[in-house]
Amino acid sequence: MKITLFKGKEIQSRSEAADFFRQIAERIESGQVVLGSGTREVSLEIPETVKLEVEIDQKRKDSRGPRHKMEVELTWYEGEQSNRGVEIR
């Protein structure tokens, strides 16, 4: 069963989105991520080993042309081992 603990959407500039990812990266590296919106907040303990998935989709929605979507996802279970495969170039 899936329980959504937090979900947020917001229109941002490319620079704002990059800053958000930098902040998330710092918190992931520290092992603790806290996200909030209004009075709602979720805190996550991030283990040393996580599974990283990156997916990029292209979909034609309307006359504006193709819509691109990039998802970066981290998942983890206690004791899970990482395997290299995705690099930022």
LUMDREN-799969 format. One record per residue: residue number from 1; x, y, z of N, C-alpha, C, O in turn; residue in three letters; chain. Coordinates in steps of 0.02 Angstrom, whole numbers, plus 50000, padded with zeros to 5 digits. Example, Ala and Ser with C-alpha at 12.3 -4.5 7.8 and 13.67 -1.06 7.14 Angstrom:
BEGIN
{r 1; {50660; 49716; 50390}; {50615; 49775; 50390}; {50660; 49835; 50390}; {50712; 49834; 50423}; ALA; A}
{r 2; {50642; 49888; 50354}; {50684; 49947; 50357}; {50645; 50002; 50394}; {50670; 50057; 50402}; SER; A}
***
This chain:
BEGIN
{r 1; {50042; 49942; 50000}; {50000; 50000; 50000}; {50045; 50062; 50000}; {50093; 50066; 50037}; MET; A}
{r 2; {50028; 50111; 49958}; {50066; 50172; 49953}; {50031; 50227; 49993}; {49971; 50237; 49987}; LYS; A}
{r 3; {50069; 50263; 50033}; {50044; 50320; 50071}; {50086; 50380; 50050}; {50147; 50380; 50059}; ILE; A}
{r 4; {50055; 50432; 50022}; {50090; 50492; 50002}; {50099; 50536; 50063}; {50050; 50560; 50092}; THR; A}
{r 5; {50161; 50547; 50083}; {50177; 50588; 50142}; {50181; 50662; 50125}; {50168; 50704; 50168}; LEU; A}
{r 6; {50201; 50678; 50064}; {50209; 50748; 50044}; {50208; 50751; 49968}; {50236; 50708; 49935}; PHE; A}
{r 7; {50177; 50803; 49941}; {50179; 50815; 49869}; {50173; 50890; 49859}; {50132; 50923; 49890}; LYS; A}
{r 8; {50214; 50917; 49815}; {50212; 50988; 49802}; {50227; 51002; 49729}; {50265; 50967; 49696}; GLY; A}
{r 9; {50196; 51055; 49703}; {50209; 51078; 49635}; {50214; 51154; 49637}; {50178; 51187; 49675}; LYS; A}
{r 10; {50258; 51181; 49595}; {50267; 51253; 49595}; {50302; 51272; 49530}; {50348; 51237; 49508}; GLU; A}
{r 11; {50282; 51326; 49499}; {50316; 51353; 49441}; {50376; 51393; 49466}; {50368; 51437; 49508}; ILE; A}
{r 12; {50436; 51377; 49440}; {50497; 51412; 49460}; {50539; 51427; 49399}; {50531; 51396; 49347}; GLN; A}
{r 13; {50584; 51474; 49407}; {50633; 51487; 49354}; {50684; 51430; 49355}; {50688; 51392; 49404}; SER; A}
{r 14; {50722; 51423; 49302}; {50774; 51372; 49300}; {50824; 51382; 49357}; {50846; 51333; 49387}; ARG; A}
{r 15; {50841; 51444; 49372}; {50887; 51460; 49426}; {50858; 51439; 49494}; {50894; 51411; 49536}; SER; A}
{r 16; {50794; 51453; 49506}; {50762; 51433; 49568}; {50760; 51357; 49576}; {50771; 51330; 49630}; GLU; A}
{r 17; {50745; 51323; 49521}; {50743; 51249; 49523}; {50812; 51221; 49538}; {50818; 51174; 49577}; ALA; A}
{r 18; {50864; 51250; 49508}; {50932; 51227; 49521}; {50951; 51239; 49594}; {50983; 51197; 49625}; ALA; A}
{r 19; {50930; 51296; 49622}; {50944; 51311; 49692}; {50908; 51260; 49738}; {50937; 51238; 49787}; ASP; A}
{r 20; {50847; 51242; 49721}; {50809; 51192; 49759}; {50847; 51126; 49760}; {50854; 51095; 49812}; PHE; A}
{r 21; {50872; 51104; 49701}; {50909; 51042; 49696}; {50974; 51045; 49737}; {50994; 50996; 49768}; PHE; A}
{r 22; {51008; 51103; 49736}; {51069; 51111; 49776}; {51053; 51103; 49851}; {51090; 51069; 49887}; ARG; A}
{r 23; {50999; 51135; 49873}; {50980; 51129; 49944}; {50962; 51057; 49962}; {50982; 51032; 50015}; GLN; A}
{r 24; {50924; 51024; 49919}; {50906; 50954; 49931}; {50969; 50911; 49934}; {50976; 50868; 49977}; ILE; A}
{r 25; {51016; 50923; 49887}; {51078; 50884; 49885}; {51117; 50892; 49950}; {51143; 50842; 49976}; ALA; A}
{r 26; {51122; 50953; 49976}; {51158; 50963; 50039}; {51125; 50925; 50096}; {51159; 50895; 50138}; GLU; A}
{r 27; {51059; 50925; 50098}; {51024; 50891; 50151}; {51028; 50815; 50144}; {51034; 50779; 50194}; ARG; A}
{r 28; {51025; 50790; 50083}; {51034; 50718; 50072}; {51103; 50697; 50097}; {51110; 50647; 50131}; ILE; A}
{r 29; {51154; 50737; 50080}; {51222; 50721; 50101}; {51228; 50721; 50177}; {51266; 50681; 50205}; GLU; A}
{r 30; {51190; 50764; 50211}; {51192; 50767; 50284}; {51154; 50709; 50316}; {51164; 50693; 50375}; SER; A}
{r 31; {51109; 50677; 50277}; {51071; 50620; 50302}; {51002; 50637; 50328}; {50967; 50593; 50352}; GLY; A}
{r 32; {50981; 50701; 50324}; {50915; 50721; 50349}; {50884; 50771; 50301}; {50914; 50822; 50285}; GLN; A}
{r 33; {50823; 50756; 50277}; {50786; 50802; 50233}; {50720; 50817; 50267}; {50684; 50772; 50287}; VAL; A}
{r 34; {50705; 50882; 50272}; {50640; 50904; 50299}; {50608; 50947; 50245}; {50637; 50997; 50224}; VAL; A}
{r 35; {50548; 50927; 50223}; {50510; 50966; 50174}; {50446; 50989; 50206}; {50416; 50954; 50247}; LEU; A}
{r 36; {50424; 51049; 50187}; {50362; 51075; 50216}; {50326; 51121; 50169}; {50355; 51149; 50122}; GLY; A}
{r 37; {50262; 51129; 50182}; {50219; 51175; 50145}; {50163; 51195; 50193}; {50124; 51153; 50215}; SER; A}
{r 38; {50160; 51259; 50209}; {50111; 51281; 50258}; {50126; 51250; 50326}; {50182; 51255; 50351}; GLY; A}
{r 39; {50075; 51218; 50355}; {50085; 51186; 50421}; {50106; 51113; 50414}; {50121; 51081; 50465}; THR; A}
{r 40; {50108; 51087; 50353}; {50125; 51017; 50342}; {50200; 51009; 50334}; {50232; 51049; 50299}; ARG; A}
{r 41; {50229; 50958; 50366}; {50301; 50947; 50363}; {50315; 50872; 50366}; {50281; 50835; 50401}; GLU; A}
{r 42; {50366; 50851; 50329}; {50388; 50781; 50331}; {50465; 50780; 50338}; {50500; 50818; 50305}; VAL; A}
{r 43; {50489; 50737; 50382}; {50560; 50731; 50395}; {50583; 50661; 50376}; {50551; 50611; 50395}; SER; A}
{r 44; {50638; 50656; 50339}; {50664; 50592; 50316}; {50736; 50583; 50339}; {50777; 50629; 50335}; LEU; A}
{r 45; {50752; 50524; 50363}; {50820; 50504; 50377}; {50845; 50467; 50315}; {50817; 50416; 50296}; GLU; A}
{r 46; {50898; 50492; 50284}; {50925; 50463; 50222}; {50985; 50419; 50240}; {51033; 50445; 50268}; ILE; A}
{r 47; {50983; 50354; 50223}; {51040; 50311; 50239}; {51100; 50324; 50193}; {51094; 50360; 50144}; PRO; A}
{r 48; {51156; 50294; 50209}; {51216; 50300; 50168}; {51206; 50274; 50097}; {51235; 50302; 50050}; GLU; A}
{r 49; {51167; 50222; 50088}; {51157; 50191; 50023}; {51085; 50200; 50001}; {51039; 50181; 50036}; THR; A}
{r 50; {51076; 50229; 49941}; {51009; 50238; 49912}; {51010; 50215; 49840}; {51063; 50210; 49809}; VAL; A}
{r 51; {50952; 50203; 49812}; {50945; 50186; 49741}; {50924; 50250; 49705}; {50875; 50282; 49724}; LYS; A}
{r 52; {50961; 50270; 49654}; {50948; 50330; 49615}; {50919; 50309; 49548}; {50948; 50268; 49512}; LEU; A}
{r 53; {50862; 50339; 49531}; {50832; 50327; 49465}; {50821; 50395; 49431}; {50798; 50442; 49463}; GLU; A}
{r 54; {50838; 50399; 49368}; {50826; 50459; 49328}; {50787; 50439; 49267}; {50805; 50391; 49232}; VAL; A}
{r 55; {50733; 50475; 49254}; {50691; 50460; 49195}; {50674; 50525; 49160}; {50655; 50574; 49192}; GLU; A}
{r 56; {50681; 50525; 49094}; {50664; 50583; 49054}; {50614; 50560; 49001}; {50627; 50514; 48963}; ILE; A}
{r 57; {50556; 50594; 49001}; {50503; 50577; 48954}; {50488; 50636; 48908}; {50500; 50694; 48926}; ASP; A}
{r 58; {50462; 50621; 48850}; {50437; 50671; 48804}; {50368; 50650; 48782}; {50357; 50593; 48763}; GLN; A}
{r 59; {50320; 50696; 48787}; {50251; 50680; 48771}; {50219; 50739; 48735}; {50226; 50796; 48757}; LYS; A}
{r 60; {50185; 50726; 48680}; {50150; 50779; 48645}; {50081; 50786; 48676}; {50039; 50741; 48671}; ARG; A}
{r 61; {50068; 50844; 48708}; {50004; 50855; 48743}; {49955; 50895; 48701}; {49895; 50879; 48700}; LYS; A}
{r 62; {49979; 50947; 48668}; {49934; 50990; 48630}; {49974; 51027; 48577}; {50029; 51006; 48559}; ASP; A}
{r 63; {49946; 51081; 48551}; {49978; 51117; 48496}; {50042; 51153; 48516}; {50077; 51179; 48474}; SER; A}
{r 64; {50058; 51155; 48581}; {50119; 51189; 48603}; {50181; 51149; 48588}; {50237; 51175; 48596}; ARG; A}
{r 65; {50174; 51087; 48567}; {50231; 51045; 48552}; {50244; 50996; 48607}; {50204; 50989; 48653}; GLY; A}
{r 66; {50300; 50961; 48603}; {50314; 50909; 48652}; {50326; 50938; 48722}; {50355; 50991; 48730}; PRO; A}
{r 67; {50303; 50901; 48772}; {50316; 50918; 48842}; {50370; 50871; 48867}; {50366; 50811; 48857}; ARG; A}
{r 68; {50419; 50898; 48900}; {50473; 50858; 48928}; {50465; 50854; 49003}; {50442; 50901; 49036}; HIS; A}
{r 69; {50484; 50797; 49030}; {50478; 50786; 49102}; {50540; 50748; 49125}; {50558; 50696; 49097}; LYS; A}
{r 70; {50573; 50774; 49177}; {50630; 50740; 49206}; {50614; 50725; 49279}; {50597; 50769; 49318}; MET; A}
{r 71; {50620; 50661; 49297}; {50608; 50640; 49365}; {50673; 50613; 49395}; {50708; 50573; 49364}; GLU; A}
{r 72; {50688; 50635; 49455}; {50745; 50609; 49492}; {50716; 50579; 49556}; {50682; 50614; 49594}; VAL; A}
{r 73; {50728; 50515; 49566}; {50696; 50479; 49621}; {50748; 50442; 49662}; {50792; 50408; 49635}; GLU; A}
{r 74; {50743; 50448; 49727}; {50784; 50408; 49773}; {50739; 50360; 49810}; {50685; 50380; 49834}; LEU; A}
{r 75; {50760; 50298; 49815}; {50723; 50249; 49855}; {50774; 50212; 49897}; {50833; 50207; 49880}; THR; A}
{r 76; {50751; 50186; 49954}; {50796; 50149; 49997}; {50758; 50102; 50042}; {50701; 50113; 50062}; TRP; A}
{r 77; {50792; 50048; 50058}; {50771; 50000; 50108}; {50832; 49988; 50152}; {50889; 49994; 50129}; TYR; A}
{r 78; {50822; 49971; 50214}; {50879; 49956; 50257}; {50918; 49898; 50227}; {50889; 49847; 50208}; GLU; A}
{r 79; {50984; 49905; 50224}; {51027; 49851; 50201}; {51034; 49846; 50125}; {51070; 49803; 50101}; GLY; A}
{r 80; {51000; 49889; 50087}; {51005; 49885; 50014}; {51073; 49910; 49991}; {51098; 49960; 50016}; GLU; A}
{r 81; {51103; 49876; 49942}; {51167; 49895; 49914}; {51156; 49939; 49852}; {51107; 49929; 49816}; GLN; A}
{r 82; {51201; 49986; 49840}; {51195; 50028; 49780}; {51232; 49995; 49722}; {51278; 49955; 49731}; SER; A}
{r 83; {51210; 50013; 49661}; {51248; 49993; 49602}; {51254; 50053; 49557}; {51205; 50087; 49542}; ASN; A}
{r 84; {51315; 50068; 49535}; {51327; 50127; 49495}; {51295; 50118; 49426}; {51287; 50062; 49402}; ARG; A}
{r 85; {51279; 50174; 49394}; {51250; 50169; 49328}; {51232; 50236; 49298}; {51234; 50244; 49237}; GLY; A}
{r 86; {51214; 50286; 49339}; {51193; 50352; 49314}; {51245; 50403; 49335}; {51264; 50406; 49394}; VAL; A}
{r 87; {51269; 50443; 49287}; {51319; 50493; 49301}; {51295; 50561; 49275}; {51259; 50564; 49225}; GLU; A}
{r 88; {51314; 50615; 49309}; {51303; 50682; 49284}; {51363; 50700; 49242}; {51420; 50695; 49266}; ILE; A}
{r 89; {51352; 50720; 49180}; {51408; 50737; 49135}; {51405; 50808; 49114}; {51447; 50832; 49076}; ARG; A}
***
